[in-house]
Amino acid sequence: MITHKTPRLDLHGEERALVYALVAEFINDNYKLGNKEIVIIHGKSTNILTKEVHNVLRDNKLVKKYYLNNWNIGETIVELI
């Protein structure tokens, strides 16, 4: 369940080349903290960051499931193992 306390990573204004490292580190940190759900904010303009984030999530073994937030397609909700 997403609440205001759910950890969030905001990638607005970040370079595409940095996305992999930022997302991977965020996932690893939250996995170690025992968080089962996180939110990655990528925006909804050109989908460049969205695609890059989803590529990282698809390949990460700590990610159980991910999907766009129905209420805000500029966010991806990630469920960790």
Backbone hydrogen bonds in HBPLUS format (Angstrom, degrees):
<---DONOR---> <-ACCEPTOR-->    atom                        ^
c    i                          cat <-CA-CA->   ^        H-A-AA   ^      H-
h    n   atom  resd res      DA  || num        DHA   H-A  angle D-A-AA Bond
n    s   type  num  typ     dist DA aas  dist angle  dist       angle   num
A0006-THR N   A0003-THR O   3.19 MM   3  5.38 163.7  2.22 107.3 112.3     1
A0039-VAL N   A0007-PRO O   2.93 MM  32  6.27 155.2  1.99 157.4 165.0     2
A0009-LEU N   A0039-VAL O   2.94 MM  30  6.44 147.4  2.05 151.6 162.1     3
A0041-ILE N   A0009-LEU O   2.74 MM  32  5.94 168.4  1.75 158.2 162.4     4
A0011-LEU N   A0041-ILE O   2.80 MM  30  5.87 171.6  1.81 161.6 164.5     5
A0014-GLU N   A0011-LEU O   2.98 MM   3  5.40 163.1  2.01 140.3 138.8     6
A0018-LEU N   A0015-GLU O   3.02 MM   3  5.47 146.1  2.14 111.1 120.4     7
A0019-VAL N   A0016-ARG O   3.25 MM   3  5.34 148.4  2.36 102.5 111.3     8
A0022-LEU N   A0018-LEU O   3.04 MM   4  6.20 171.7  2.05 164.6 167.3     9
A0023-VAL N   A0019-VAL O   2.91 MM   4  5.92 172.5  1.92 159.7 161.8    10
A0024-ALA N   A0020-TYR O   2.93 MM   4  5.94 165.9  1.95 151.9 156.7    11
A0025-GLU N   A0021-ALA O   3.01 MM   4  6.01 161.6  2.05 145.6 150.8    12
A0026-PHE N   A0022-LEU O   3.02 MM   4  6.13 156.6  2.08 142.8 149.7    13
A0027-ILE N   A0023-VAL O   2.91 MM   4  6.13 160.2  1.95 154.3 159.1    14
A0028-ASN N   A0024-ALA O   2.98 MM   4  6.18 168.2  2.00 149.8 153.2    15
A0029-ASP N   A0025-GLU O   2.91 MM   4  6.05 166.1  1.93 152.5 156.3    16
A0030-ASN N   A0026-PHE O   3.07 MM   4  6.18 164.6  2.09 146.5 150.8    17
A0031-TYR N   A0027-ILE O   2.89 MM   4  6.03 150.9  1.98 151.7 160.2    18
A0032-LYS N   A0028-ASN O   3.03 MM   4  6.23 161.8  2.06 149.8 154.1    19
A0033-LEU N   A0029-ASP O   3.03 MM   4  6.30 140.6  2.19 140.2 151.5    20
A0035-ASN N   A0030-ASN O   2.94 MM   5  5.29 148.8  2.03 162.7 159.5    21
A0034-GLY N   A0031-TYR O   3.05 MM   3  5.11 151.6  2.14 101.0 109.9    22
A0080-LEU N   A0036-LYS O   2.82 MM  44  4.92 162.2  1.85 131.7 137.9    23
A0038-ILE N   A0078-VAL O   2.95 MM  40  5.27 157.1  2.01 148.7 156.0    24
A0078-VAL N   A0038-ILE O   2.88 MM  40  5.27 172.7  1.88 158.3 157.8    25
A0040-ILE N   A0076-THR O   2.90 MM  36  5.24 166.7  1.92 153.8 158.3    26
A0076-THR N   A0040-ILE O   2.84 MM  36  5.24 160.4  1.88 149.6 156.3    27
A0042-HIS N   A0074-GLY O   2.91 MM  32  5.61 151.3  1.99 153.3 162.4    28
A0043-GLY N   A0074-GLY O   3.03 MM  31  4.02 148.1  2.14 133.4 127.6    29
A0051-LYS N   A0047-ASN O   3.00 MM   4  6.03 166.3  2.02 145.4 147.9    30
A0052-GLU N   A0048-ILE O   3.13 MM   4  6.34 159.2  2.17 144.9 150.9    31
A0053-VAL N   A0049-LEU O   2.81 MM   4  5.97 164.4  1.84 155.4 159.2    32
A0054-HIS N   A0050-THR O   2.94 MM   4  6.14 166.3  1.96 152.8 156.7    33
A0055-ASN N   A0051-LYS O   2.95 MM   4  6.15 144.5  2.07 143.0 152.6    34
A0056-VAL N   A0052-GLU O   3.11 MM   4  6.42 155.8  2.17 147.0 152.7    35
A0057-LEU N   A0053-VAL O   2.92 MM   4  6.22 162.5  1.96 154.7 159.8    36
A0058-ARG N   A0054-HIS O   2.91 MM   4  5.93 157.3  1.96 143.2 149.1    37
A0059-ASP N   A0055-ASN O   3.36 MM   4  6.50 146.0  2.48 139.6 146.5    38
A0060-ASN N   A0057-LEU O   3.25 MM   3  5.21 155.0  2.32 101.2 108.6    39
A0063-VAL N   A0060-ASN O   3.20 MM   3  5.70 164.9  2.23 115.0 119.6    40
A0081-ILE N   A0062-LEU O   2.90 MM  19  5.56 155.0  1.96 147.0 151.2    41
A0064-LYS N   A0079-GLU O   2.74 MM  15  5.49 152.0  1.81 146.5 155.0    42
A0065-LYS N   A0079-GLU O   3.24 MM  14  5.11 158.8  2.29 135.1 137.5    43
A0079-GLU N   A0065-LYS O   2.73 MM  14  5.11 176.0  1.73 164.0 163.5    44
A0067-TYR N   A0077-ILE O   3.01 MM  10  5.49 151.1  2.09 149.3 158.4    45
A0077-ILE N   A0067-TYR O   2.78 MM  10  5.49 159.3  1.82 172.6 165.3    46
A0069-ASN N   A0075-GLU O   2.98 MM   6  5.59 164.8  2.01 145.4 145.4    47
A0072-ASN N   A0069-ASN O   3.15 MM   3  5.20 140.7  2.32 100.4 111.5    48
A0075-GLU N   A0072-ASN O   3.08 MM   3  5.93 149.7  2.17 129.1 130.6    49
